[in-house]
Amino acid sequence: MNRLTTPPRTAVKALWLAGVLFAVQGFGSAITEARWGTSFGIAALLRAAGVPGWADLVIGAIGALALLAALYRTVRR
């Protein structure tokens, strides 16, 4: 593959980082909310703003999709 068709490594690293952060924030907050009745991070801020609890799972799913996209781009190289 030539340089124009492969994504820059920085973009793939950023996708990995964003995926991990969103997955941990979303799924981790959903677990702590169910287990201990408290949330943290982005999900806690959304809860304080009145966003429903299922938003934690949406954040986690966005993180999982970002991780899958990063994995695809890494393997495709």
Rosetta blueprint (number, residue, H / E / L):
1 M L
2 N L
3 R L
4 L L
5 T L
6 T L
7 P L
8 P L
9 R H
10 T H
11 A H
12 V H
13 K H
14 A H
15 L H
16 W H
17 L H
18 A H
19 G H
20 V H
21 L H
22 F H
23 A H
24 V H
25 Q H
26 G H
27 F H
28 G H
29 S H
30 A H
31 I H
32 T H
33 E H
34 A H
35 R H
36 W H
37 G L
38 T L
39 S L
40 F L
41 G H
42 I H
43 A H
44 A H
45 L H
46 L H
47 R H
48 A H
49 A L
50 G L
51 V L
52 P L
53 G L
54 W L
55 A H
56 D H
57 L H
58 V H
59 I H
60 G H
61 A H
62 I H
63 G H
64 A H
65 L H
66 A H
67 L H
68 L H
69 A H
70 A H
71 L H
72 Y H
73 R H
74 T H
75 V H
76 R H
77 R L
